Amino acid sequence: MKNPGLPRRQGHRRTAVTASVLLLPLAVSTLSACSDDDGATNPPPTASPAATASGARCVTDRPADDKGPDAKPRAKAAYTVDDKTVKAKSHKEFKTTERDESALLVSGSGKLTTRDAKIIKHGGTSSLTASDGHGLNAAALARDGGTLTMSGGRMSTQDKGSIGVFAAGKDAKATLSSGGIRTHGASAHGVAAAHGGTLGLTYVEIDTAAAQAAPVAVGPGGGKVTVSGGTMTSAGCGSPGVQTAGDVSLSQTLFDLANSEAFTVEAGGSLSLKDVRASAAAGGVVLRGDGDTSYRMTGGAVQASDGDIFAVQQADADIELSGGADVKTKDGKLLRVTDKGTATFRANGEKLKGSVAVTKGSSATLDLTGSTDLDGKIVGAASLTLGPRTQWSVSGDSALKGLKLADGAKVSDVIVGNGHTVTYDKASSPDLHGKKYQLEGGGTLKPA
């Protein structure tokens, strides 16, 4: 798939638009068409901006639950495979309307293959903790070594905690190609993994309609998810395209998040993107929690109509951009670090616009290489390294903890002051020898 644009949600009325995102001038004509349950073929989604309902930013939090500890529940399903290999007939229907019951369950040494199946799940969960951690009430559940392979088909779920496809436990695996998943309940992710489960998706369309329902999620205990192609949309508040406490890799996938940030990486999680494009209404990427997080982006785009592009909250975050990644926000910071968080931000050959803000008790290290250009101001405990072909165009008075010039870099070549003052800490900036410098375009660089 080449040059995909941003997706448009189908089948849902949007709420009133209070902010708009910059549209990407690219189309999605190369996406495969999708079939409805009746076999009709619809055209692929086209580009559109995200929208917010009220102008207030949605926050992605795990939902409150009254069930306490993450206890592993007993799994039950209308159709179960637990010790054999089964190839279901094409177009088979799997359905349940029972609370806490899956439409189909594969566990142990069981293996189930379906083609063009129709899967329907009604009935909510009795415990969001068990649903999020172990797949209780998921429409299709691979658990404790079970292997589920699905080709084509359509899946629809209703009610709270009705996740589409869940892989839970070591050696549990679900592989999906083509087809589509739609969920309509709160906390009903499109697909999810936890406690070591593995998911693989190829050209799958996922659409979630309610709050706290990410198209792709990795919950407690981690897991691994690989996504290639496909379109992911969400309408609910706090429903990012990916919410992960495990390892997620995406390539050539489109995201449209109408009331959420684009992606959320929890402590212990990593997210890697290649040629992925996302439009979001409430910020770009949130990295949070007491632990390590990482985000890698090669090419593609993340565009937000509100909020910061990168928000680091408490976490120890490692962020890397390369390959012409396009990151933009209409109203927010390029990078904001809060709650005693730490951020390492690396960009190679990128065009970056936006300010960097680091609150007291937090820190950031920015390393710009290649032909990276940064247009913005920097405030707080941030250290900056500039390579010989980089350029920092200062958009407001700035204060650096430290400034380092890589081999061959000169102040006069890599900093354009635009009439502003930049201060630096002498002890943390030995390359500058405590001197004051006149900047290109006016302004000064001087010790604090």
C-alpha positions in Angstrom: 0.0 0.0 0.0 1.4 3.3 -1.0 0.6 6.8 0.2 -2.5 6.1 2.3 -4.5 9.0 3.4 -6.5 9.4 6.6 -9.7 7.4 7.1 -13.3 8.5 7.5 -15.6 6.8 9.9 -18.6 5.1 8.2 -21.9 4.3 9.7 -21.8 6.9 12.5 -22.9 10.5 12.8 -20.2 12.7 14.1 -20.8 15.1 16.9 -20.4 18.9 16.3 -16.9 19.8 15.2 -15.2 22.2 17.4 -11.7 21.7 16.1 -10.3 20.5 12.8 -7.1 18.7 12.0 -4.8 19.3 9.0 -5.8 16.9 6.3 -3.2 14.9 4.5 -3.4 15.3 0.7 -3.4 11.6 0.1 -6.0 9.0 -0.9 -6.8 5.5 0.2 -7.8 4.1 -3.1 -5.3 1.3 -2.7 -7.1 -0.1 0.3 -9.1 -3.3 -0.3 -12.9 -2.9 -0.3 -14.8 -4.5 2.6 -17.9 -6.7 2.5 -20.9 -6.3 4.8 -22.7 -9.3 6.3 -24.9 -9.5 3.3 -21.9 -9.8 1.0 -22.2 -6.3 -0.5 -19.0 -4.5 -1.2 -18.4 -1.0 0.2 -15.7 1.4 -1.0 -12.8 1.9 1.4 -12.8 4.8 3.9 -11.6 8.2 2.7 -9.9 11.1 4.5 -11.6 13.3 7.0 -10.7 15.4 10.1 -11.4 14.2 13.6 -14.0 15.9 15.7 -14.6 16.6 19.4 -18.0 16.7 21.0 -17.6 19.6 23.4 -14.2 21.1 23.1 -13.2 19.4 26.3 -10.3 17.0 26.0 -11.1 13.3 26.5 -8.8 11.4 28.8 -7.9 7.7 28.3 -8.1 5.9 31.6 -8.8 2.4 32.5 -12.4 2.2 33.6 -13.3 1.9 37.3 -14.4 -1.6 38.3 -16.0 -3.0 41.4 -14.4 -6.5 41.2 -11.1 -5.8 42.8 -8.1 -8.0 41.9 -7.2 -9.3 38.5 -8.4 -12.8 39.2 -8.5 -15.3 36.3 -12.2 -16.2 35.6 -13.5 -19.4 34.3 -14.0 -19.1 30.5 -17.2 -20.3 28.8 -18.5 -20.1 25.3 -21.3 -21.1 23.0 -18.8 -22.9 20.8 -15.6 -24.4 22.3 -12.5 -26.1 20.9 -10.0 -27.3 23.6 -8.1 -30.3 22.4 -8.4 -30.8 18.7 -8.0 -29.1 15.3 -11.2 -27.8 13.7 -11.8 -26.2 10.4 -15.2 -24.5 10.5 -17.3 -24.4 7.4 -17.3 -21.1 5.5 -19.8 -18.5 6.5 -20.5 -20.3 9.8 -22.3 -18.2 12.4 -21.1 -18.0 16.0 -23.5 -16.2 18.4 -24.2 -15.7 22.0 -26.4 -13.4 24.0 -25.3 -14.5 27.4 -23.5 -12.4 29.9 -19.8 -13.3 30.5 -19.9 -15.8 27.6 -17.9 -15.8 24.4 -19.3 -16.8 21.0 -16.3 -19.0 20.5 -13.4 -20.2 22.7 -10.2 -21.9 21.7 -7.9 -23.1 24.5 -5.2 -25.6 25.4 -4.0 -27.5 22.4 -7.1 -26.5 20.4 -6.9 -25.0 17.0 -9.8 -23.4 15.1 -9.8 -22.0 11.6 -12.7 -20.0 10.2 -13.4 -18.4 6.8 -15.9 -15.6 6.3 -17.5 -16.3 9.6 -20.3 -14.2 11.1 -19.7 -13.6 14.9 -22.3 -11.9 17.0 -21.8 -11.2 20.7 -24.5 -9.6 22.9 -24.5 -9.4 26.7 -22.2 -7.4 29.0 -19.4 -8.4 31.4 -19.7 -8.7 35.1 -16.1 -7.6 35.6 -14.2 -5.1 33.5 -11.0 -6.2 35.2 -11.5 -9.8 34.1 -12.5 -8.6 30.6 -9.4 -6.4 30.2 -7.0 -8.9 31.7 -8.3 -12.3 30.6 -10.9 -11.8 27.8 -14.0 -12.5 29.9 -17.0 -11.8 27.6 -14.9 -11.4 24.4 -16.7 -12.4 21.2 -13.7 -14.7 20.2 -11.2 -15.8 22.8 -7.9 -17.7 22.3 -6.7 -18.7 25.7 -3.9 -20.7 27.4 -2.3 -22.0 24.3 -5.3 -22.0 22.0 -4.8 -20.9 18.3 -7.5 -19.1 16.4 -7.1 -18.3 12.7 -9.7 -16.1 11.0 -9.9 -15.1 7.3 -12.5 -12.6 6.2 -15.8 -12.5 8.0 -17.6 -9.9 10.1 -17.9 -9.5 13.8 -20.2 -7.3 15.9 -20.4 -6.9 19.7 -22.8 -5.0 22.0 -22.6 -4.1 25.6 -19.9 -3.3 28.2 -16.6 -5.1 28.0 -17.5 -7.0 24.8 -14.1 -7.1 23.2 -13.9 -8.5 19.6 -11.0 -10.8 19.6 -8.8 -11.6 22.6 -5.6 -13.6 23.0 -4.9 -14.3 26.7 -2.1 -16.2 28.3 1.2 -17.7 27.1 1.2 -19.3 23.7 -2.4 -18.1 23.0 -2.5 -16.8 19.5 -5.1 -15.2 17.2 -4.4 -14.4 13.5 -6.9 -12.3 11.5 -6.8 -11.4 7.8 -9.3 -9.2 6.0 -12.8 -8.9 7.5 -14.0 -6.4 10.0 -14.8 -5.9 13.7 -17.3 -3.5 15.1 -17.9 -3.0 18.9 -20.6 -0.8 20.4 -20.1 -1.1 24.2 -18.0 0.8 26.7 -14.6 -0.7 27.3 -15.1 -3.0 24.3 -11.8 -2.9 22.4 -11.6 -4.2 18.9 -8.8 -6.7 19.6 -6.7 -7.2 22.7 -4.0 -9.3 24.2 -2.7 -9.8 27.8 -0.5 -12.0 29.9 1.7 -13.0 26.9 -0.9 -13.5 24.2 -0.1 -12.8 20.6 -2.2 -11.2 17.8 -1.5 -10.8 14.1 -3.7 -8.6 11.9 -3.5 -8.1 8.1 -5.9 -5.7 6.4 -8.5 -5.8 9.1 -11.0 -3.0 9.6 -11.9 -2.2 13.2 -14.5 0.3 14.3 -15.3 1.0 18.0 -18.2 3.3 19.0 -18.2 3.8 22.8 -15.9 5.2 25.5 -12.6 3.6 26.6 -12.7 1.3 23.6 -9.4 1.3 21.7 -9.3 -0.6 18.4 -6.1 -2.3 19.5 -5.1 -2.9 23.2 -2.5 -4.8 25.2 -3.4 -5.2 28.8 -1.8 -6.5 32.0 1.0 -8.9 31.7 1.9 -7.6 28.3 1.6 -9.3 24.9 2.6 -8.9 21.3 0.5 -7.4 18.5 1.5 -7.0 14.8 -0.8 -5.0 12.5 -0.2 -4.6 8.7 -2.6 -2.5 6.7 -6.2 -1.9 7.6 -8.3 1.0 8.9 -9.0 1.7 12.6 -11.6 4.1 13.8 -13.0 5.1 17.2 -15.8 7.4 18.2 -15.8 7.2 22.0 -14.1 9.5 24.5 -10.8 8.1 25.6 -10.5 5.5 22.8 -7.0 5.8 21.3 -6.0 3.8 18.2 -3.7 1.8 20.3 -3.5 1.5 24.1 -0.6 -0.8 25.1 1.3 -2.1 28.0 3.0 -4.6 25.7 4.7 -4.6 22.3 2.8 -3.4 19.3 4.1 -3.0 15.8 2.1 -1.2 13.0 2.7 -0.8 9.3 0.7 1.1 6.7 -2.4 1.3 8.9 -4.8 4.2 9.0 -6.4 5.6 12.2 -9.2 8.1 12.7 -9.8 8.9 16.4 -12.8 11.2 16.9 -12.6 11.9 20.6 -9.2 10.7 21.8 -5.4 11.0 21.5 -3.9 8.9 18.7 -1.9 6.4 20.8 -1.3 5.7 24.5 1.7 3.7 25.7 1.5 2.5 29.3 4.4 1.6 31.5 6.2 -1.4 30.1 4.8 -0.8 26.6 6.4 -0.1 23.3 4.9 1.1 20.0 6.6 0.9 16.6 5.1 2.5 13.5 6.1 2.4 9.9 4.2 4.4 7.3 1.2 4.7 9.7 -1.1 7.7 9.4 -3.4 8.9 12.2 -5.8 11.8 12.7 -6.8 12.5 16.3 -8.9 15.0 18.2 -7.3 15.1 21.6 -3.5 14.9 21.2 -0.9 12.7 19.6 1.0 10.2 21.7 0.7 9.8 25.5 3.5 7.9 27.3 2.7 7.4 30.9 3.0 5.4 34.1 5.8 4.4 36.5 8.1 2.6 34.1 9.8 2.4 30.8 7.9 3.3 27.6 9.1 3.6 24.0 7.7 5.0 20.7 9.4 4.6 17.3 8.0 6.2 14.2 9.3 5.9 10.6 7.5 7.9 8.0 3.8 8.3 8.2 1.9 11.0 10.1 0.3 11.9 13.4 -1.9 15.0 13.2 -4.0 16.3 16.1 -6.6 19.0 16.2 -6.0 19.6 19.9 -3.4 18.7 22.6 0.3 17.9 22.5 1.9 15.7 20.0 4.0 13.9 22.7 2.9 14.0 26.3 5.2 12.2 28.8 3.5 11.7 32.2 5.7 10.2 34.9 7.1 7.6 32.6 10.7 7.1 31.4 10.0 7.6 27.7 12.2 6.9 24.7 10.9 8.6 21.5 12.5 8.3 18.0 11.4 9.8 14.7 12.9 9.1 11.3 12.0 8.7 7.6 10.1 11.9 7.2 7.6 11.4 10.0 5.0 14.2 9.9 3.9 15.2 13.4 1.6 18.2 13.8 -0.9 19.7 16.2 -3.1 22.7 15.8 -3.0 23.7 19.5 -0.4 22.2 21.8 3.3 21.4 22.4 5.6 19.2 20.4 6.8 17.7 23.6 5.5 18.1 27.2 7.0 16.3 30.1 5.3 16.3 33.5 4.9 14.4 36.8 8.6 13.7 37.2 8.8 12.1 33.8 11.9 11.7 31.8 12.1 11.8 28.0 14.8 11.0 25.5 13.7 12.5 22.1 15.7 11.7 18.9 14.9 13.0 15.4 16.9 12.3 12.3 16.1 14.3 9.2 12.8 15.6 10.5 10.8 18.9 10.1 9.5 19.7 13.6 7.3 22.6 14.7 6.2 23.2 18.2 7.6 24.1 21.7 9.1 21.8 24.3 7.9 22.3 27.9 9.4 20.4 30.9 7.8 20.9 34.3 9.8 21.1 37.6 11.1 17.7 38.6 10.9 16.3 35.1 13.7 16.3 32.4 14.2 15.9 28.7 17.1 15.2 26.4 16.7 16.2 22.7 19.1 14.8 20.1 18.7 16.3 16.6 20.7 14.7 13.8 20.8 14.7 10.0 18.9 17.6 8.4 16.4 18.0 11.3 14.8 21.4 11.6 13.1 22.5 14.9 10.9 25.6 15.0 9.9 26.3 18.6 11.0 27.3 22.0 12.3 25.2 24.8 11.6 25.8 28.5 12.5 23.7 31.5 15.1 21.1 32.4 15.8 20.1 28.8 19.2 19.4 27.2 19.7 19.8 23.5 22.2 18.3 21.1 22.5 19.8 17.6 24.3 18.1 14.7 26.2 20.1 11.9 23.3 20.0 9.4 20.5 20.6 11.9 18.8 24.0 12.6 16.9 25.3 15.6 14.7 28.3 14.7 13.9 29.9 18.1 10.3 31.0 18.4 10.4 32.4 21.9 12.8 33.1 24.8 14.2 29.7 25.8 16.1 28.3 28.7 18.2 25.1 28.4 19.8 22.9 31.0 22.5 22.0 28.6 23.5 22.6 24.9 25.9 20.4 23.1 27.2 20.9 19.6 28.1 17.7 17.7 31.3 17.5 15.7 31.3 20.2 13.0 28.3 22.1 14.4 28.7 25.9 15.0 26.3 28.2 16.9 26.2 30.6 13.9 25.0 27.8 11.6 22.6 25.8 13.7 20.7 28.3 15.8 18.5 31.1 14.3 17.5 33.4 17.2 14.7 35.5 15.6 15.4 38.2 18.1 14.9 35.9 21.2 17.2 35.1 24.1 18.4 31.6 24.8 20.1 30.8 28.1 22.1 27.8 29.0 23.7 26.2 32.1 27.5 26.6 31.9 28.3 23.5 33.8 26.1 21.4 31.5 27.3 23.0 28.3 31.2 22.7 28.1 31.1 23.2 24.3 30.1 26.8 24.8 32.9 27.8 27.2 30.6 30.1 29.2 30.5 32.6 26.3 27.8 34.9 25.0 26.9 34.5 21.3 25.0 36.7 18.9 22.6 34.6 17.0 21.7 34.6 13.3 18.5 36.6 12.8 19.0 38.5 16.0 18.9 37.5 19.6 21.6 36.0 21.9 22.8 32.8 23.4 24.2 33.3 26.8 24.9 31.6 30.1 22.1 31.7 32.7 
